[in-house]
Amino acid sequence: MASRYVVGIDLGTTNSALAYVDTTAGDKPPVTPFAVPQVVSQGAVEERPLLPSFLYLPGDGEQPAGALKLPWDAARDYSVGEYARAYGSQVPTRLVASAKSWLSHPGADRKGPILPFRAPETGRRVSPVEAATRYLKHLAEAWNHAGPGKGTADKLEAQDIVLTVPASFDAAARDLTIEAARAAGFENLTLLEEPQAAFYAWLDRTGDGWREHVGVGDLVLVADVGGGTTDFTLIEVAEDGGNLNLTRLAVGDHLLLGGDNMDLTLAYQVSQALAKNNTKLDAGQMVQLTYACRGAKEQLFANPRLTKAPVTVLGKGRSLVGGTIKHDLPRADMEAVLIDGFFPECARDAEPARARTVGLQELGLPYVSDPGITRHLAAFLSRQAESLAGRESAKKAGKKGAVLPTALLFNGGVFKADPMRNRLLGVLASWAKSAKADAPRELPGADLDLAVARGAAYYGLVRRGKGVRIRGGTARAYYVGVETAAPAVPGLAPPIKALCVAPFGMEEGTEADIPGAEFGLVTGEEAEFRFLGSTTRRTDAAGTVVDEWEGQAEELAPIRTTLEAKGAAARQVVPVHLHSKVTAVGQLELWLFSRDGKQRWKLEYNVREGR
């Protein structure tokens, strides 16, 4: 039986949000944002439109009794949301931030207690998966306490949930997100890419009038720059039987680049200004300064009349108030640093700078080395030019070989700032001019804070046959590595071929037999299964073998597991054929069937994390 509510959840790097639709509220039920109750100061709970994605884990005696209590849990000994962000910034070794970015980091132990990053060994720690679970659990508890329905059937865990992920999340990161959602009690779950969710929100806001804003051949760029990540998605408007339809054509790489980088940049600028006055900050104060710069940045962008905003950092020693460090951040300095640093003017064939690899690196998040978002965008569009050539949208783009958007939809908190939006529009206009094409137009009506959650809820309706659907499927083609049968050569590993097991755009809920020769499956001992993904090889069918894949596909997190064969006591190679499936949730499954049909194995992204 279908649930009464369809619920969209934006599990964001910086903020999370929830929106819902009451399907019993008429023929065109509205999408409604849910104000989330959360601790905002010691002992005080208020509803806020966003739930900051921060987890504060206090030490013994750090908070007075009842300071973190919630209406549904008077003994709560941690905090999620506004107070966690505000107070936790003063004690950064007790504050979990950017858990979503850690969730997608294949080099980290994502199921191990590694957060807060740099927390002392004796401090409280959680895994990225557990942090995500606590954010989702808070949303469930808040809904069940203050949500629109009060019956057992109205609990959030009983509703159809659409949970968003970055379009660039690979299969492993998506599976870990699902694991966190399952741990929070969500069973009726579907994943949706965040840029698509933003576009669904735009469709919902414009209603039937969306066709007046876009037409056949339009290529819409969804530029999503949030607190921790940058995502690019291209959506094509085409015609089918006289009706307009929408197809997601391409997604960009997973870029750890966003508002967090901007805050850190401002913090370094302010610290240099303080150093000139002989005020030097330690590592803990630099973390405080970063959070303070975020607040100053938000103030300046929210109020164009302000010429400066205060930045405050606690001093050292016992006299913290007397030693408070204060600085005013001028608007002109902020805009110069952020706009020119993160949205530089560049040519449409620009490439991001590649930093030289250092032999020893600090373990941490794999941030991109080039902060120029416009250069990353130029590279993304250039990579798509060949694979999209011949489509109606490419013909409309102008000069041969150019893939340029004709319309632009902004998403993410960074674009709440007019100067950021105007700069990106200006750069795209200069690229269009060089290609003898029209400058892209901005699609109006974007809700930058709540678009993803609202769009996810709207998509829940689409899945029930109401609204406009974007065709998409998997955001990349997936391949499994197959070791080449070749004579051993000293010093050289056998070459790996890439076998396509899930074509680009494979729809959720579909399956495919992998045609071609049988393969030998190693059983009875631990083996590594290598997986690859490509956002540009759009025409490979299931069973396609790619010999030269470097530069066209990237390796994903491998699966290390031991598959047992019936009646086999030791290592054995079993002839198998392959079968792939994309579940309704959006998970990729790869099945291996023995030649005699009596045995089968399933490879899942139960990632064994390296330590």
TIKEMI-13315 format. One record per residue (C-alpha): residue in three letters; z, y, x. Coordinates in steps of 0.001 Angstrom, whole numbers, plus 500000, padded with zeros to 6 digits. Example, Ala and Ser with C-alpha at 12.3 -4.5 7.8 and 13.67 -1.06 7.14 Angstrom:
// TIKEMI-13315
REC seza     up  north   east
REC  ALA 507800 495500 512300
REC  SER 507140 498940 513670
//
This chain:
// TIKEMI-13315
REC seza     up  north   east
REC  MET 500000 500000 500000
REC  ALA 499018 503410 501354
REC  SER 501874 505771 502165
REC  ARG 502447 508923 500128
REC  TYR 502206 511167 503164
REC  VAL 499738 511235 506010
REC  VAL 501341 512811 509054
REC  GLY 499817 514370 512159
REC  ILE 501876 514612 515335
REC  ASP 500938 516647 518385
REC  LEU 502914 515182 521282
REC  GLY 502287 518064 523653
REC  THR 503122 518645 527283
REC  THR 504974 521883 526499
REC  ASN 505447 521791 522722
REC  SER 505255 519129 520036
REC  ALA 504508 519731 516373
REC  LEU 504211 517889 513075
REC  ALA 502104 518561 509977
REC  TYR 501609 516478 506872
REC  VAL 499679 516043 503639
REC  ASP 501271 514935 500381
REC  THR 498438 512817 498991
REC  THR 499872 513079 495466
REC  ALA 499420 516878 495418
REC  GLY 496094 517082 493550
REC  ASP 492467 516513 494494
REC  LYS 492604 518783 497548
REC  PRO 496122 518471 498898
REC  PRO 496930 521071 501564
REC  VAL 497984 520437 505137
REC  THR 501553 521671 505571
REC  PRO 503320 522294 508908
REC  PHE 506840 520903 509187
REC  ALA 509554 523174 510570
REC  VAL 511632 521021 512940
REC  PRO 515453 521323 512935
REC  GLN 516741 521422 516525
REC  VAL 519613 522753 518611
REC  VAL 518803 526353 519588
REC  SER 522178 527292 521106
REC  GLN 525528 525589 521550
REC  GLY 526542 524188 518160
REC  ALA 523697 525929 516313
REC  VAL 520786 524129 514638
REC  GLU 517778 525973 513233
REC  GLU 514301 525077 512042
REC  ARG 511417 526047 514305
REC  PRO 507658 525524 513883
REC  LEU 507437 523869 517305
REC  LEU 509620 521370 519130
REC  PRO 509552 522220 522847
REC  SER 508839 519007 524774
REC  PHE 511924 519246 526980
REC  LEU 514815 516840 527320
REC  TYR 518165 518050 528672
REC  LEU 520520 515370 530038
REC  PRO 523872 517086 530683
REC  GLY 526415 515864 533181
REC  ASP 530007 515021 532307
REC  GLY 531869 518064 530996
REC  GLU 528819 520321 531305
REC  GLN 528773 521068 527562
REC  PRO 531737 521593 525238
REC  ALA 532387 518974 522583
REC  GLY 529930 519256 519695
REC  ALA 527596 521638 521487
REC  LEU 524607 519321 521085
REC  LYS 525467 517845 517686
REC  LEU 522789 517474 515038
REC  PRO 523209 517159 511254
REC  TRP 522281 513473 511552
REC  ASP 524157 512742 514808
REC  ALA 527420 514516 515536
REC  ALA 527900 512613 518811
REC  ARG 524520 513425 520391
REC  ASP 524922 513682 524159
REC  TYR 521477 515024 525038
REC  SER 519226 517727 523652
REC  VAL 515550 517920 522767
REC  GLY 513762 521145 521939
REC  GLU 514591 524846 522199
REC  TYR 518069 524633 523704
REC  ALA 516939 521953 526129
REC  ARG 514225 524268 527418
REC  ALA 516420 527380 527558
REC  TYR 519601 525956 529085
REC  GLY 517909 523216 531061
REC  SER 515930 525786 533022
REC  GLN 519224 526838 534617
REC  VAL 519987 523255 535707
REC  PRO 516509 521895 536528
REC  THR 517787 518607 537971
REC  ARG 518992 517742 534462
REC  LEU 515820 518837 532636
REC  VAL 512917 516514 531856
REC  ALA 509656 518463 531591
REC  SER 505954 517537 531590
REC  ALA 506781 513955 530548
REC  LYS 503308 513644 529042
REC  SER 501706 514435 532382
REC  TRP 503844 511765 534046
REC  LEU 502828 509353 531294
REC  SER 499207 509638 532453
REC  HIS 499943 509409 536198
REC  PRO 498821 505972 537429
REC  GLY 500632 506414 540732
REC  ALA 504057 506738 539092
REC  ASP 506407 504114 537705
REC  ARG 505926 505273 534135
REC  LYS 508401 502759 532735
REC  GLY 511015 503422 535398
REC  PRO 513801 506058 535337
REC  ILE 512051 508713 537470
REC  LEU 512761 511845 535406
REC  PRO 514008 514511 535885
REC  PHE 511893 514664 539009
REC  ARG 514090 515344 542053
REC  ALA 517267 514580 540089
REC  PRO 520082 513156 542270
REC  GLU 520432 509392 542320
REC  THR 523796 509697 540569
REC  GLY 522369 511782 537707
REC  ARG 521077 510622 534365
REC  ARG 517430 509603 534366
REC  VAL 514837 508317 531924
REC  SER 511293 507018 532184
REC  PRO 508267 509042 531004
REC  VAL 507824 506511 528192
REC  GLU 511457 506933 527098
REC  ALA 511182 510736 527213
REC  ALA 508141 510601 524932
REC  THR 510023 508204 522659
REC  ARG 512941 510636 522356
REC  TYR 510639 513497 521337
REC  LEU 509029 511311 518678
REC  LYS 512412 509945 517584
REC  HIS 513694 513494 517127
REC  LEU 510733 514278 514883
REC  ALA 511450 511150 512838
REC  GLU 515150 511951 512495
REC  ALA 514413 515571 511584
REC  TRP 511885 514523 508952
REC  ASN 514216 511930 507451
REC  HIS 516984 514542 507261
REC  ALA 515077 517610 506085
REC  GLY 511607 516358 505180
REC  PRO 509860 516642 501829
REC  GLY 510841 513181 500608
REC  LYS 514296 511631 500456
REC  GLY 513628 508030 499422
REC  THR 513329 505037 501715
REC  ALA 509573 504967 501166
REC  ASP 509399 508606 502300
REC  LYS 510897 508039 505748
REC  LEU 508590 509061 508550
REC  GLU 508504 505529 509943
REC  ALA 506934 504373 506649
REC  GLN 504093 506918 506671
REC  ASP 500592 506707 508103
REC  ILE 500893 508505 511438
REC  VAL 498038 510092 513396
REC  LEU 499270 510727 516938
REC  THR 497164 512846 519278
REC  VAL 496381 512280 522952
REC  PRO 494241 514200 525435
REC  ALA 490575 513201 525180
REC  SER 490690 512420 528881
REC  PHE 493576 509912 528601
REC  ASP 492411 506533 529877
REC  ALA 493210 503221 528193
REC  ALA 496454 502749 530124
REC  ALA 497835 506178 529193
REC  ARG 496882 505602 525559
REC  ASP 498646 502244 525520
REC  LEU 501804 503747 526996
REC  THR 501694 506471 524325
REC  ILE 501454 503766 521676
REC  GLU 504388 501964 523291
REC  ALA 506489 505128 523036
REC  ALA 505506 505558 519387
REC  ARG 506354 501955 518565
REC  ALA 509757 502398 520213
REC  ALA 510325 505418 517951
REC  GLY 509676 503201 514916
REC  PHE 506070 504128 514107
REC  GLU 504045 501091 513058
REC  ASN 501257 502566 510907
REC  LEU 499708 504385 513821
REC  THR 496310 505820 514773
REC  LEU 495384 507776 517913
REC  LEU 493176 510864 517818
REC  GLU 491866 512986 520677
REC  GLU 493416 516453 520756
REC  PRO 490159 518479 520934
REC  GLN 488842 516541 517936
REC  ALA 492090 517278 516132
REC  ALA 491623 520990 516856
REC  PHE 488115 520807 515410
REC  TYR 489389 518957 512330
REC  ALA 491916 521773 511849
REC  TRP 489046 524268 512006
REC  LEU 487129 522235 509405
REC  ASP 490195 522241 507173
REC  ARG 490726 526004 507504
REC  THR 487078 526886 506837
REC  GLY 486672 524401 503987
REC  ASP 483144 523993 502659
REC  GLY 482145 527138 504543
REC  TRP 482035 525357 507918
REC  ARG 478289 524849 507489
REC  GLU 477836 528612 507491
REC  HIS 479199 528826 511024
REC  VAL 477250 525987 512688
REC  GLY 473810 524471 512192
REC  VAL 471521 521697 513382
REC  GLY 471274 521637 517167
REC  ASP 474508 523491 517800
REC  LEU 476628 522206 520656
REC  VAL 480267 523150 520179
REC  LEU 482562 523302 523183
REC  VAL 486219 522731 522394
REC  ALA 488094 524323 525287
REC  ASP 491674 523098 525165
REC  VAL 493998 524609 527772
REC  GLY 497633 523874 527050
REC  GLY 500845 523938 528986
REC  GLY 500018 521062 531297
REC  THR 496409 519978 530890
REC  THR 492864 521226 530448
REC  ASP 490473 519265 528228
REC  PHE 486798 519893 527490
REC  THR 484936 518244 524619
REC  LEU 481348 518683 523384
REC  ILE 480585 518144 519690
REC  GLU 476994 518114 518446
REC  VAL 475852 519251 515009
REC  ALA 472924 517139 513783
REC  GLU 471171 516278 510546
REC  ASP 471139 512939 508753
REC  GLY 469392 512556 505410
REC  GLY 469525 516287 504781
REC  ASN 473260 516502 505534
REC  LEU 474927 517997 508594
REC  ASN 476985 515573 510660
REC  LEU 479200 515939 513710
REC  THR 479273 513719 516785
REC  ARG 481592 513949 519764
REC  LEU 479220 513624 522702
REC  ALA 481295 514052 525831
REC  VAL 484774 514635 527205
REC  GLY 485872 515981 530561
REC  ASP 488112 514587 533247
REC  HIS 491886 514593 532910
REC  LEU 492858 517860 534600
REC  LEU 496513 518609 535291
REC  LEU 495895 522321 535037
REC  GLY 497301 524714 532457
REC  GLY 500075 527101 531593
REC  ASP 502551 525363 533916
REC  ASN 500308 526177 536879
REC  MET 500119 529785 535739
REC  ASP 503893 530078 535481
REC  LEU 504297 528661 538976
REC  THR 501698 531106 540314
REC  LEU 503571 534045 538825
REC  ALA 506824 532706 540250
REC  TYR 505374 532646 543761
REC  GLN 504058 536179 543321
REC  VAL 507469 537451 542178
REC  SER 509266 535557 544959
REC  GLN 507037 537259 547523
REC  ALA 507870 540635 546011
REC  LEU 511585 539790 546190
REC  ALA 511240 538581 549777
REC  LYS 509948 541996 550785
REC  ASN 513323 543340 549651
REC  ASN 515138 540659 551688
REC  THR 515921 538504 548640
REC  LYS 515080 534880 549301
REC  LEU 515351 532163 546670
REC  ASP 516277 528527 547177
REC  ALA 514481 525603 545515
REC  GLY 516736 525649 542443
REC  GLN 516271 529370 541939
REC  MET 512502 528954 542247
REC  VAL 512592 526546 539315
REC  GLN 514622 529095 537328
REC  LEU 512145 531785 538315
REC  THR 509235 529683 537075
REC  TYR 510796 529379 533627
REC  ALA 511660 533088 533634
REC  CYS 508055 533962 534487
REC  ARG 506887 531824 531569
REC  GLY 509048 533900 529238
REC  ALA 507797 537163 530728
REC  LYS 504182 535998 530446
REC  GLU 504630 535078 526789
REC  GLN 506232 538459 526058
REC  LEU 503401 540394 527665
REC  PHE 500653 538419 525949
REC  ALA 502433 538587 522574
REC  ASN 502859 542370 522715
REC  PRO 499843 544250 524158
REC  ARG 501864 547504 524195
REC  LEU 504275 546232 526836
REC  THR 503431 547310 530376
REC  LYS 506010 545063 532022
REC  ALA 508511 542319 531233
REC  PRO 511859 541481 532890
REC  VAL 512427 538380 534990
REC  THR 516001 537261 535678
REC  VAL 517385 534567 537986
REC  LEU 521041 533623 538414
REC  GLY 522523 534353 541818
REC  LYS 524355 531934 544093
REC  GLY 528063 531433 544484
REC  ARG 530904 532111 542102
REC  SER 529972 535605 541022
REC  LEU 526818 534553 539227
REC  VAL 526668 537569 536912
REC  GLY 527213 540064 539690
REC  GLY 524644 538309 541822
REC  THR 521945 538127 539128
REC  ILE 518486 538832 540530
REC  LYS 516219 540977 538376
REC  HIS 512583 541949 538666
REC  ASP 510017 543560 536383
REC  LEU 506665 541762 536122
REC  PRO 503888 544356 535601
REC  ARG 501176 543477 533105
REC  ALA 498425 544573 535479
REC  ASP 499661 542216 538212
REC  MET 500016 539317 535803
REC  GLU 496537 539692 534320
REC  ALA 494899 540100 537723
REC  VAL 496551 536971 539083
REC  LEU 496007 534768 536030
REC  ILE 492569 535862 534863
REC  ASP 490880 536061 538247
REC  GLY 492784 533084 539605
REC  PHE 492329 530681 536681
REC  PHE 489197 532024 534975
REC  PRO 487137 533347 537889
REC  GLU 483585 534510 537345
REC  CYS 481252 531928 538869
REC  ALA 477735 530543 538663
REC  ARG 476909 527791 536178
REC  ASP 476235 525358 539031
REC  ALA 479644 526011 540625
REC  GLU 481824 523113 541731
REC  PRO 485627 522997 542080
REC  ALA 486862 523289 545640
REC  ARG 487994 520011 547172
REC  ALA 491160 520259 549216
REC  ARG 491406 518310 552449
REC  THR 493482 515172 551973
REC  VAL 496732 515200 553956
REC  GLY 497970 511905 555339
REC  LEU 501485 512297 553945
REC  GLN 501958 513813 550515
REC  GLU 505008 514496 548392
REC  LEU 505268 512090 545490
REC  GLY 504672 514092 542336
REC  LEU 502131 514890 539676
REC  PRO 498490 514855 540864
REC  TYR 497654 518473 540094
REC  VAL 494066 519542 540704
REC  SER 493538 521415 543958
REC  ASP 491308 524140 542475
REC  PRO 492934 526278 539736
REC  GLY 489574 527748 538636
REC  ILE 489164 526440 535076
REC  THR 485686 527980 534833
REC  ARG 484543 526049 537912
REC  HIS 485805 522803 536389
REC  LEU 483921 523673 533200
REC  ALA 480713 524343 535137
REC  ALA 480998 520962 536850
REC  PHE 481658 519218 533510
REC  LEU 478556 520729 531902
REC  SER 476421 519936 534952
REC  ARG 477494 516282 534901
REC  GLN 476505 515981 531237
REC  ALA 473050 517556 531685
REC  GLU 471210 514328 532546
REC  SER 472906 512106 529980
REC  LEU 472396 514627 527152
REC  ALA 468793 515524 528020
REC  GLY 466452 515099 525060
REC  ARG 469071 515656 522364
REC  GLU 468473 518461 519910
REC  SER 471468 520367 521243
REC  ALA 470104 520233 524805
REC  LYS 466733 521568 523666
REC  LYS 468475 524498 522011
REC  ALA 470444 525303 525169
REC  GLY 467609 527076 526939
REC  LYS 466181 526359 530386
REC  LYS 465398 522728 531150
REC  GLY 468299 520934 532774
REC  ALA 470945 523244 531322
REC  VAL 473585 521969 528918
REC  LEU 475363 524993 527528
REC  PRO 477413 525332 524357
REC  THR 476125 527469 521525
REC  ALA 479578 527793 519951
REC  LEU 483108 527791 521305
REC  LEU 486375 526734 519703
REC  PHE 489538 527661 521562
REC  ASN 492659 525546 521525
REC  GLY 495939 525569 523432
REC  GLY 498649 528138 523966
REC  VAL 496925 529700 526988
REC  PHE 494245 531122 524719
REC  LYS 496750 533053 522636
REC  ALA 496091 535718 525250
REC  ASP 493020 537818 524371
REC  PRO 492114 538448 528045
REC  MET 491848 534698 528678
REC  ARG 489541 534128 525716
REC  ASN 487419 537159 526537
REC  ARG 486981 536109 530158
REC  LEU 485827 532595 529253
REC  LEU 483415 533983 526647
REC  GLY 482078 536393 529254
REC  VAL 481533 533663 531850
REC  LEU 479720 531455 529324
REC  ALA 477584 534418 528276
REC  SER 476534 534985 531902
REC  TRP 475564 531309 532225
REC  ALA 473539 531506 529018
REC  LYS 471732 534617 530270
REC  SER 470753 532854 533493
REC  ALA 469387 529945 531415
REC  LYS 467539 532310 529039
REC  ALA 469683 531158 526126
REC  ASP 471830 532929 523574
REC  ALA 475461 533592 524411
REC  PRO 477869 531225 522642
REC  ARG 479741 532548 519635
REC  GLU 483426 532036 519010
REC  LEU 484306 529964 515974
REC  PRO 486882 531953 513999
REC  GLY 490159 530893 512482
REC  ALA 491713 528788 515250
REC  ASP 495462 528100 514932
REC  LEU 496384 527751 518577
REC  ASP 499977 526583 518122
REC  LEU 499590 524133 515251
REC  ALA 495890 523240 515234
REC  VAL 496289 519801 516787
REC  ALA 499050 518661 514424
REC  ARG 497253 520153 511394
REC  GLY 493960 518563 512413
REC  ALA 495611 515184 512919
REC  ALA 497031 515330 509385
REC  TYR 493602 516312 508026
REC  TYR 492088 513346 509875
REC  GLY 494570 511134 508056
REC  LEU 492886 512267 504845
REC  VAL 489451 511667 506351
REC  ARG 490446 508070 507026
REC  ARG 491115 507775 503313
REC  GLY 487638 508983 502425
REC  LYS 488313 512704 501983
REC  GLY 486910 515437 504222
REC  VAL 484318 515616 507004
REC  ARG 484358 512993 509746
REC  ILE 483417 513489 513401
REC  ARG 481609 510514 514847
REC  GLY 483071 509555 518158
REC  GLY 484459 506185 519175
REC  THR 485641 505611 522728
REC  ALA 485493 508716 524906
REC  ARG 484098 506775 527865
REC  ALA 482310 503536 528632
REC  TYR 484650 500870 529993
REC  TYR 483839 498317 532672
REC  VAL 485616 495410 534324
REC  GLY 485127 494795 538024
REC  VAL 483437 491512 538964
REC  GLU 483616 490303 542560
REC  THR 480200 489502 544014
REC  ALA 479593 485958 545228
REC  ALA 478573 486598 548835
REC  PRO 479255 485215 552320
REC  ALA 482405 486544 553957
REC  VAL 481879 489422 556370
REC  PRO 484720 490290 558794
REC  GLY 486317 493616 557924
REC  LEU 484476 494028 554619
REC  ALA 485742 493148 551155
REC  PRO 483228 491543 548776
REC  PRO 481352 494190 546750
REC  ILE 482513 494832 543208
REC  LYS 480033 495154 540366
REC  ALA 480921 496971 537129
REC  LEU 480371 494950 533939
REC  CYS 480271 497057 530772
REC  VAL 482669 495631 528201
REC  ALA 482902 498632 525828
REC  PRO 479942 501017 525515
REC  PHE 480446 504769 525234
REC  GLY 481299 505635 521625
REC  MET 482363 502124 520572
REC  GLU 484014 502694 517227
REC  GLU 487614 501808 516418
REC  GLY 487914 498506 514593
REC  THR 484746 497022 516118
REC  GLU 484175 494061 518438
REC  ALA 481445 492976 520841
REC  ASP 480506 489740 522573
REC  ILE 479574 490344 526190
REC  PRO 476176 488696 526690
REC  GLY 475005 487273 529990
REC  ALA 476286 484768 532493
REC  GLU 479698 483146 532507
REC  PHE 482389 484330 534898
REC  GLY 485079 482476 536782
REC  LEU 488615 483323 535634
REC  VAL 491370 482762 538212
REC  THR 494384 481118 536565
REC  GLY 497700 479826 537845
REC  GLU 498411 482698 540244
REC  GLU 498701 486460 540085
REC  ALA 495331 488191 540055
REC  GLU 494225 491776 539799
REC  PHE 491749 492875 537146
REC  ARG 490018 496114 538052
REC  PHE 488849 498428 535286
REC  LEU 486557 501442 535446
REC  GLY 485548 504187 533058
REC  SER 482584 506562 532853
REC  THR 482069 509675 530744
REC  THR 478419 510063 531774
REC  ARG 476857 506571 531504
REC  ARG 476152 506856 527799
REC  THR 473378 504257 527417
REC  ASP 474982 501156 528965
REC  ALA 475250 498373 526410
REC  ALA 477888 495668 526439
REC  GLY 476946 493274 529215
REC  THR 475198 495836 531417
REC  VAL 475953 495219 535099
REC  VAL 476080 498284 537362
REC  ASP 475745 497552 541066
REC  GLU 476051 501106 542386
REC  TRP 478763 502682 540265
REC  GLU 480537 504980 542709
REC  GLY 480154 508598 541636
REC  GLN 479291 507508 538087
REC  ALA 482484 505691 537133
REC  GLU 486085 506030 538223
REC  GLU 488617 503301 538740
REC  LEU 491441 503118 536228
REC  ALA 494841 501524 536585
REC  PRO 494339 497818 537367
REC  ILE 496053 495023 535509
REC  ARG 497993 492537 537645
REC  THR 498967 489422 535766
REC  THR 499150 485635 535941
REC  LEU 497095 483792 533336
REC  GLU 498041 480172 532856
REC  ALA 495575 477396 532003
REC  LYS 496661 474413 529931
REC  GLY 497372 471373 532027
REC  ALA 496803 473231 535301
REC  ALA 499701 473158 537749
REC  ALA 498127 475359 540391
REC  ARG 495301 477745 541022
REC  GLN 492182 476985 539010
REC  VAL 488932 478841 538284
REC  VAL 487957 478474 534620
REC  PRO 484429 479371 533378
REC  VAL 484785 481995 530617
REC  HIS 482767 484395 528535
REC  LEU 484052 487815 527498
REC  HIS 484664 489504 524157
REC  SER 485873 493096 523718
REC  LYS 487574 494832 520844
REC  VAL 488630 498393 520098
REC  THR 491534 498169 517671
REC  ALA 492037 500457 514693
REC  VAL 494712 502237 516725
REC  GLY 492215 502888 519527
REC  GLN 493411 500312 522075
REC  LEU 490915 498410 524191
REC  GLU 491383 494632 524244
REC  LEU 489419 492242 526444
REC  TRP 489411 488585 525465
REC  LEU 488344 485741 527729
REC  PHE 487244 482459 526096
REC  SER 486938 479198 528004
REC  ARG 483591 477378 527969
REC  ASP 484951 474581 525770
REC  GLY 486481 477065 523318
REC  LYS 489921 475490 523591
REC  GLN 491597 478305 525517
REC  ARG 491583 482061 525338
REC  TRP 493381 484877 527115
REC  LYS 493850 488555 526267
REC  LEU 494038 491317 528840
REC  GLU 496197 494226 527697
REC  TYR 497296 497414 529375
REC  ASN 500865 496218 529840
REC  VAL 500741 498084 533113
REC  ARG 502914 496700 535884
REC  GLU 503961 499868 537600
REC  GLY 503923 500174 541370
REC  ARG 507106 501398 543010
//
